[in-house]
Amino acid sequence: MIVQMKDVKKHYKQFELDCTMEIQSGRITGLVGQNGAGKTTAFKAVLGLISTDGGEITVLGKNPSKLLPSDKTRIGVVLSDGGFNEYLTVKNVASVMSAFYPDFDKMNFLQRCDRSGLQQDKKIKDYSSGMKAKLKVLAAMSHDTDLLVLDEPTAGLDVVARDEILDMLRDYMMDGERGILISSHIATDLEGICDDFYMIHEGKIVLHEETDVLLSEYGVLKVDEETYAKLDRQYISQVKKETFGYRCLTKNKQFYLENYPGIVVENGNLDEVILMTIKGERI
Ligand SMILES: Nc1ncnc2c1ncn2[C@@H]1O[C@H](COP(=O)(O)OP(=O)(O)OP(=O)(O)O)[C@@H](O)[C@H]1O
């Protein structure tokens, strides 16, 4: 286990985090949630950047406050509100990284920047958002890490730039001993790359599921009132009233496909699950 959070609490004036989550090696774990749900707070707790008010956190076998500089070099980080000084060039960034990380491979970093179209002498302020995002991810991966913590690395990017970043992350995972914790509010990004994901809502983890299970076993039933009244609801987890009747989230779509051949059963996807979990009622 690379990261373990157990009942981790953080109180702010109008917000309370209560988070239990695990990140295993060889896996990409996603954290999804609306704006203000607590993703960045959870990430900062994992990284020891904020104090917590309860619970236990273990990162690479230690409490975050006990991580030595040599442990911290094993963690690559992209925070949504972080970044390099805009007046630096890629070459300057490489020099800064060399000073911080003994195992930083400058040549490899500069080659990868070149391949990603990042000109070495251009100031960061003159890069597009996509290029800035790629630079942050490349820098986070440029030293020998076991864990990447990426808070919204693809936010605000077009589909091509997003895809390039997701490809970089797939490359990074080729060595199976590593793990990634990534947040995004673009569900399709996480579906395409994560092995499992957690959903956070108002500071609480409301769902943890394997992506494969979600895509193969979850489904959404759309039924009129009459059908809903007769429906066996033992495998329905959330329900939402619609103009046509009811929209129902199930973790066992096969049951309804076999037993109710007449009704509409759509395949589950992360967007639907998020919507139903937040807007629907639990039954
Ligand atoms: N230092 C702080 N003091 C008070 N409240 C805070 C502080 N940091 C975060 N919060 C509050 O905690 C809540 C969760 O914020 P957080 O940044 O973790 O959400 P998020 O899921 O990352 O959202 P976003 O996607 O918008 O970045 C918000 O209501 C925010 O206002």
PDBQT file of the ligand as one rigid body, heavy atoms in Angstrom, charges set to zero:
ROOT
HETATM    1  N1  LIG A 301      -7.541  27.233   4.395  1.00  0.00    +0.000 N 
HETATM    2  C1  LIG A 301      -8.857  27.130   4.356  1.00  0.00    +0.000 A 
HETATM    3  N2  LIG A 301      -9.644  27.791   5.237  1.00  0.00    +0.000 NA
HETATM    4  C2  LIG A 301     -10.985  27.665   5.224  1.00  0.00    +0.000 A 
HETATM    5  N3  LIG A 301     -11.662  26.889   4.349  1.00  0.00    +0.000 NA
HETATM    6  C3  LIG A 301     -10.946  26.208   3.436  1.00  0.00    +0.000 A 
HETATM    7  C4  LIG A 301      -9.507  26.289   3.385  1.00  0.00    +0.000 A 
HETATM    8  N4  LIG A 301      -9.071  25.493   2.382  1.00  0.00    +0.000 NA
HETATM    9  C5  LIG A 301     -10.182  24.951   1.818  1.00  0.00    +0.000 A 
HETATM   10  N5  LIG A 301     -11.299  25.378   2.452  1.00  0.00    +0.000 N 
HETATM   11  C6  LIG A 301     -12.677  24.980   2.140  1.00  0.00    +0.000 C 
HETATM   12  O1  LIG A 301     -12.739  23.584   2.104  1.00  0.00    +0.000 OA
HETATM   13  C7  LIG A 301     -13.651  23.159   1.095  1.00  0.00    +0.000 C 
HETATM   14  C8  LIG A 301     -12.975  22.146   0.194  1.00  0.00    +0.000 C 
HETATM   15  O2  LIG A 301     -12.009  22.817  -0.610  1.00  0.00    +0.000 OA
HETATM   16  P1  LIG A 301     -11.068  22.007  -1.615  1.00  0.00    +0.000 P 
HETATM   17  O3  LIG A 301     -10.154  23.011  -2.233  1.00  0.00    +0.000 OA
HETATM   18  O4  LIG A 301     -10.478  20.849  -0.915  1.00  0.00    +0.000 OA
HETATM   19  O5  LIG A 301     -12.123  21.471  -2.689  1.00  0.00    +0.000 OA
HETATM   20  P2  LIG A 301     -11.851  20.812  -4.110  1.00  0.00    +0.000 P 
HETATM   21  O6  LIG A 301     -12.708  19.586  -4.174  1.00  0.00    +0.000 OA
HETATM   22  O7  LIG A 301     -10.405  20.668  -4.349  1.00  0.00    +0.000 OA
HETATM   23  O8  LIG A 301     -12.478  21.923  -5.048  1.00  0.00    +0.000 OA
HETATM   24  P3  LIG A 301     -12.012  22.484  -6.472  1.00  0.00    +0.000 P 
HETATM   25  O9  LIG A 301     -12.339  21.432  -7.474  1.00  0.00    +0.000 OA
HETATM   26  O10 LIG A 301     -12.870  23.703  -6.615  1.00  0.00    +0.000 OA
HETATM   27  O11 LIG A 301     -10.540  22.799  -6.344  1.00  0.00    +0.000 OA
HETATM   28  C9  LIG A 301     -14.145  24.409   0.385  1.00  0.00    +0.000 C 
HETATM   29  O12 LIG A 301     -15.404  24.737   0.931  1.00  0.00    +0.000 OA
HETATM   30  C10 LIG A 301     -13.093  25.442   0.752  1.00  0.00    +0.000 C 
HETATM   31  O13 LIG A 301     -13.692  26.724   0.805  1.00  0.00    +0.000 OA
ENDROOT
TORSDOF 0
